[in-house]
Amino acid sequence: MQMVITSWSAMWFLPFATLISIWVAWNDMKFMKIPNVAVLALFAVFVVIGFFVLPTDEYLWRYAHLAVILVIGFICSTMGLLGAGDAKFAAAMAPFVAWGDAAKMLYLLAAVVLVALIIHRIFQRSKAFRKLTPDWKSWDNKEFPMGFALGGALVAYLALGTVYGQ
C-alpha cells in the first residue's frame, strides 16, 4: 500500500500526535469532552513541525484541509451528528493528511471507529475495568466518545505513513 504522505513527515508528526491523541482519548472517555487546548496543541504541532518537514506549497495548502473539515464538522455538529469537540479535533487532524491519502484516511477512520466502538463497549461491560475507572462518564453515556476513534485514526495513519509513505 503506497501512501502520498512522506515517511519523513509522518515520522516527525507521529510522536507528538500520539501523545495528544492519547490525551484526547482519555479525556473524551473520562469527561465526554475534548479540551480546546488539546485541539490547539495538535494544530500547533502541525504549524511548527509541518513548516520544517513539508514543502512550502503543500504546507500552505494543507490549511485548506483544516478549513474544509471545520466547515463540514460545524454543519454536522449543528445537526447533532457529532460533538463540537469532535468537529474541532477532526479539523485539527486534517492538515496532517496528504490530499492523495484522503480516501485511505476515510477507510482507515471507518475501520478505527468500528474497532474503537467494539473495544469501548467491551470495556464498558467489564466490571474489573469499570472498577478501575468508576468516574468515567462514557460508561454510562449513550453517546460514543469519538475522540477515542479520531485520535486512533490519526495515529494509525501516521504510523502507516512511516512505513508506506514516499
VOBA-1610 file (N, C-alpha, C; in pm, whole numbers, padded with zeros to 5 digits, always signed):
BEGIN
Met+00085-00118+00000Met+00000+00000+00000Met+00089+00124+00000Gln+00090+00193-00109Gln+00168+00316-00121Gln+00085+00433-00070Met+00149+00523+00004Met+00081+00641+00056Met+00150+00766+00004Val+00075+00875-00003Val+00129+01000-00053Val+00210+01074+00053Ile+00170+01062+00178Ile+00247+01126+00285Ile+00390+01075+00280Thr+00484+01161+00312Thr+00623+01116+00314Thr+00652+01048+00448Ser+00736+00948+00442Ser+00777+00881+00566Ser+00841+00980+00662Trp+00915+01074+00604Trp+00985+01175+00684Trp+00887+01259+00766Ser+00783+01312+00700Ser+00689+01397+00774Ser+00608+01313+00873Ala+00567+01193+00833Ala+00491+01107+00924Ala+00573+01074+01048Met+00702+01048+01029Met+00790+01015+01141Met+00800+01132+01239Trp+00805+01253+01189Trp+00815+01370+01276Trp+00683+01404+01344Phe+00573+01387+01272Phe+00442+01417+01330Phe+00399+01313+01435Leu+00433+01187+01411Leu+00380+01075+01489Leu+00397+01086+01642Pro+00515+01114+01695Pro+00526+01114+01842Pro+00440+01221+01908Phe+00434+01338+01848Phe+00355+01448+01906Phe+00205+01419+01894Ala+00165+01372+01775Ala+00023+01339+01753Ala-00021+01225+01843Thr+00067+01131+01868Thr+00034+01017+01956Thr+00006+01064+02098Leu+00093+01147+02151Leu+00073+01196+02288Leu-00057+01276+02300Ile-00082+01362+02205Ile-00204+01443+02209Ile-00326+01355+02189Ser-00318+01257+02102Ser-00431+01167+02077Ser-00464+01082+02200Ile-00363+01039+02273Ile-00387+00965+02397Ile-00458+01056+02498Trp-00411+01178+02508Trp-00473+01277+02596Trp-00620+01300+02559Val-00645+01315+02430Val-00781+01339+02381Val-00870+01217+02408Ala-00820+01098+02379Ala-00899+00976+02400Ala-00934+00960+02547Trp-00834+00978+02634Trp-00858+00965+02778Trp-00961+01069+02825Asn-00941+01193+02783Asn-01031+01300+02826Asn-01174+01277+02776Asp-01186+01231+02652Asp-01319+01210+02596Asp-01389+01093+02664Met-01315+00989+02699Met-01377+00877+02769Met-01410+00912+02914Lys-01324+00987+02979Lys-01347+01021+03119Lys-01452+01130+03136Phe-01443+01236+03055Phe-01529+01354+03073Phe-01630+01376+02960Met-01618+01298+02851Met-01701+01320+02731Met-01679+01462+02676Lys-01556+01507+02682Lys-01517+01638+02632Lys-01377+01629+02573Ile-01357+01701+02465Ile-01223+01716+02409Ile-01182+01860+02439Pro-01077+01878+02520Pro-01039+02015+02558Pro-00990+02096+02438Asn-01030+02222+02435Asn-00983+02311+02328Asn-00832+02321+02325Val-00769+02313+02442Val-00623+02322+02447Val-00558+02203+02376Ala-00623+02088+02378Ala-00570+01971+02306Ala-00582+01993+02156Val-00692+02051+02113Val-00711+02083+01971Val-00605+02184+01927Leu-00585+02285+02007Leu-00483+02387+01976Leu-00342+02328+01978Ala-00318+02236+02070Ala-00185+02171+02075Ala-00159+02092+01948Leu-00260+02017+01901Leu-00242+01941+01777Leu-00219+02035+01659Phe-00296+02142+01654Phe-00278+02240+01547Phe-00138+02302+01554Ala-00090+02332+01674Ala+00044+02390+01691Ala+00152+02293+01643Val+00132+02164+01666Val+00228+02065+01616Val+00236+02074+01464Phe+00120+02082+01398Phe+00123+02093+01252Phe+00192+02223+01209Val+00157+02333+01273Val+00214+02463+01235Val+00366+02460+01244Val+00419+02409+01354Val+00563+02413+01377Val+00635+02302+01299Ile+00596+02177+01321Ile+00667+02065+01257Ile+00644+02066+01106Gly+00520+02094+01066Gly+00488+02097+00923Gly+00573+02197+00846Phe+00602+02309+00909Phe+00684+02412+00844Phe+00820+02357+00803Phe+00873+02267+00885Phe+01006+02213+00860Phe+01008+02086+00775Val+00898+02009+00774Val+00903+01879+00708Val+00820+01870+00579Leu+00748+01976+00545Leu+00669+01975+00422Leu+00719+02082+00327Pro+00706+02057+00197Pro+00736+02164+00101Pro+00641+02282+00125Thr+00687+02403+00103Thr+00610+02523+00136Thr+00472+02524+00073Asp+00462+02490-00056Asp+00330+02494-00121Asp+00234+02392-00059Glu+00282+02274-00030Glu+00197+02172+00031Glu+00159+02212+00174Tyr+00256+02265+00246Tyr+00231+02311+00384Tyr+00117+02412+00386Leu+00121+02507+00296Leu+00017+02611+00292Leu-00117+02555+00247Trp-00118+02465+00148Trp-00244+02407+00100Trp-00313+02323+00207Arg-00235+02263+00294Arg-00296+02178+00396Arg-00381+02256+00496Tyr-00362+02386+00504Tyr-00451+02467+00587Tyr-00593+02468+00529Ala-00603+02448+00399Ala-00737+02438+00337Ala-00808+02312+00387His-00733+02205+00413His-00792+02083+00468His-00861+02115+00601Leu-00792+02192+00684Leu-00847+02230+00813Leu-00978+02308+00794Ala-00976+02406+00704Ala-01094+02490+00682Ala-01213+02407+00633Val-01190+02319+00537Val-01299+02238+00481Val-01358+02146+00588Ile-01272+02077+00661Ile-01321+01984+00764Ile-01388+02061+00879Leu-01339+02179+00909Leu-01403+02260+01013Leu-01546+02299+00973Val-01564+02338+00847Val-01699+02373+00799Val-01790+02249+00800Ile-01740+02138+00748Ile-01818+02014+00748Ile-01851+01972+00891Gly-01751+01979+00979Gly-01771+01943+01119Gly-01872+02034+01187Phe-01866+02163+01157Phe-01960+02257+01216Phe-02103+02224+01173Ile-02119+02192+01046Ile-02252+02155+00995Ile-02301+02028+01064Cys-02214+01927+01072Cys-02251+01801+01138Cys-02281+01822+01285Ser-02205+01907+01351Ser-02229+01936+01492Ser-02362+02008+01511Thr-02391+02101+01424Thr-02518+02175+01430Thr-02637+02081+01412Met-02617+01977+01328Met-02723+01880+01304Met-02728+01773+01414Gly-02637+01779+01510Gly-02636+01684+01620Gly-02573+01550+01585Leu-02498+01544+01476Leu-02436+01419+01434Leu-02307+01389+01510Leu-02242+01492+01561Leu-02122+01475+01642Leu-02104+01598+01729Gly-02019+01586+01828Gly-01996+01697+01920Gly-01905+01802+01860Ala-01913+01921+01917Ala-01829+02031+01870Ala-01681+02001+01889Gly-01647+01936+02000Gly-01507+01899+02024Gly-01456+01801+01920Asp-01542+01707+01882Asp-01506+01611+01777Asp-01480+01683+01645Ala-01567+01779+01614Ala-01553+01855+01489Ala-01423+01935+01489Lys-01392+01999+01600Lys-01270+02079+01609Lys-01145+01990+01603Phe-01151+01876+01671Phe-01035+01787+01668Phe-01014+01729+01529Ala-01122+01692+01462Ala-01111+01642+01324Ala-01051+01748+01234Ala-01091+01873+01253Ala-01035+01982+01173Ala-00886+01999+01200Ala-00845+01987+01327Ala-00702+01999+01360Ala-00623+01881+01305Met-00688+01765+01289Met-00623+01647+01232Met-00601+01661+01081Ala-00693+01730+01016Ala-00698+01734+00870Ala-00567+01775+00802Pro-00494+01876+00850Pro-00371+01912+00781Pro-00262+01805+00783Phe-00273+01711+00873Phe-00174+01604+00879Phe-00190+01503+00765Val-00307+01503+00704Val-00339+01404+00600Val-00310+01463+00462Ala-00225+01395+00387Ala-00197+01436+00249Ala-00323+01420+00165Trp-00346+01513+00074Trp-00467+01509-00010Trp-00481+01376-00084Gly-00373+01323-00134Gly-00376+01197-00206Gly-00410+01077-00119Asp-00406+01095+00011Asp-00439+00988+00106Asp-00579+01006+00167Ala-00655+01102+00119Ala-00786+01133+00181Ala-00878+01011+00181Ala-00888+00941+00070Ala-00975+00823+00064Ala-00925+00714+00158Lys-00794+00692+00160Lys-00737+00592+00251Lys-00768+00630+00396Met-00757+00758+00427Met-00785+00802+00563Met-00932+00780+00600Leu-01022+00801+00506Leu-01164+00778+00534Leu-01192+00630+00561Tyr-01132+00542+00483Tyr-01146+00398+00507Tyr-01084+00361+00642Leu-00968+00415+00669Leu-00900+00389+00796Leu-00985+00440+00912Leu-01039+00559+00898Leu-01124+00615+01003Leu-01246+00526+01027Ala-01308+00479+00921Ala-01425+00391+00936Ala-01388+00264+01013Ala-01274+00205+00978Ala-01229+00083+01045Ala-01196+00111+01192Val-01128+00221+01218Val-01090+00253+01355Val-01212+00286+01440Val-01310+00354+01383Val-01434+00383+01457Val-01501+00252+01498Leu-01508+00159+01406Leu-01570+00029+01437Leu-01494-00044+01548Val-01363-00052+01535Val-01281-00120+01636Val-01289-00047+01771Ala-01282+00085+01768Ala-01289+00162+01892Ala-01424+00144+01960Leu-01531+00140+01882Leu-01664+00119+01939Leu-01673-00018+02006Ile-01622-00120+01940Ile-01624-00255+01998Ile-01540-00259+02126Ile-01420-00203+02121Ile-01334-00201+02240Ile-01402-00125+02354His-01458-00010+02322His-01525+00070+02425His-01641-00007+02488Arg-01719-00074+02406Arg-01834-00149+02458Arg-01789-00269+02543Ile-01681-00334+02503Ile-01628-00446+02583Ile-01583-00396+02720Phe-01504-00287+02721Phe-01457-00234+02849Phe-01571-00174+02930Gln-01671-00120+02863Gln-01788-00064+02930Gln-01861-00172+03011Arg-01859-00293+02960Arg-01929-00404+03026Arg-01839-00484+03120Ser-01711-00448+03126Ser-01616-00519+03210Ser-01621-00462+03352Lys-01663-00544+03447Lys-01671-00499+03587Lys-01533-00464+03641Ala-01434-00541+03605Ala-01298-00516+03654Ala-01246-00382+03603Phe-01265-00354+03476Phe-01216-00228+03420Phe-01296-00109+03473Arg-01425-00128+03490Arg-01509-00020+03543Arg-01472+00013+03688Lys-01425-00088+03763Lys-01378-00062+03899Lys-01256+00030+03897Leu-01170+00012+03796Leu-01050+00096+03782Leu-01085+00237+03736Thr-01197+00253+03668Thr-01235+00381+03609Thr-01381+00415+03642Pro-01416+00419+03769Pro-01557+00433+03806Pro-01618+00569+03770Asp-01535+00672+03755Asp-01588+00805+03730Asp-01588+00845+03582Trp-01562+00751+03493Trp-01561+00784+03350Trp-01705+00800+03301Lys-01733+00915+03246Lys-01869+00946+03200Lys-01911+00863+03079Ser-01816+00820+03000Ser-01853+00748+02877Ser-01915+00611+02905Trp-01893+00557+03026Trp-01950+00426+03056Trp-02102+00431+03065Asp-02155+00540+03115Asp-02300+00550+03134Asp-02367+00644+03036Asn-02293+00688+02936Asn-02345+00781+02837Asn-02382+00704+02711Lys-02495+00735+02652Lys-02534+00665+02529Lys-02451+00711+02409Glu-02388+00826+02421Glu-02302+00877+02314Glu-02167+00805+02317Phe-02105+00793+02201Phe-01973+00731+02190Phe-01866+00840+02193Pro-01759+00823+02270Pro-01652+00923+02274Pro-01565+00916+02148Met-01603+00995+02048Met-01535+00990+01918Met-01389+01030+01924Gly-01348+01103+02028Gly-01207+01138+02041Gly-01119+01015+02048Phe-01172+00908+02107Phe-01103+00779+02113Phe-01072+00728+01973Ala-01171+00733+01885Ala-01155+00685+01748Ala-01077+00784+01661Leu-01105+00912+01675Leu-01036+01011+01592Leu-00886+01010+01618Gly-00849+01011+01745Gly-00707+01006+01779Gly-00642+00877+01730Gly-00713+00767+01746Gly-00661+00639+01699Gly-00640+00637+01549Ala-00732+00698+01476Ala-00720+00701+01330Ala-00601+00786+01287Leu-00580+00899+01354Leu-00465+00984+01319Leu-00334+00911+01346Val-00325+00847+01461Val-00202+00774+01496Val-00180+00658+01397Ala-00285+00586+01364Ala-00273+00475+01269Ala-00228+00526+01132Tyr-00286+00637+01087Tyr-00248+00695+00957Tyr-00100+00733+00956Leu-00057+00802+01060Leu+00083+00846+01064Leu+00178+00727+01080Ala+00139+00627+01158Ala+00222+00508+01174Ala+00235+00435+01040Leu+00124+00420+00969Leu+00130+00358+00835Leu+00213+00444+00741Gly+00205+00575+00757Gly+00282+00666+00672Gly+00431+00651+00692Thr+00474+00618+00814Thr+00618+00599+00835Thr+00670+00478+00759Val+00584+00380+00737Val+00623+00256+00669Val+00596+00263+00519Tyr+00478+00311+00481Tyr+00437+00307+00340Tyr+00441+00440+00269Gly+00486+00546+00340Gly+00495+00677+00278Gly+00606+00685+00177Gln+00602+00790+00102Gln+00703+00811-00002Gln+00838+00846+00056
//
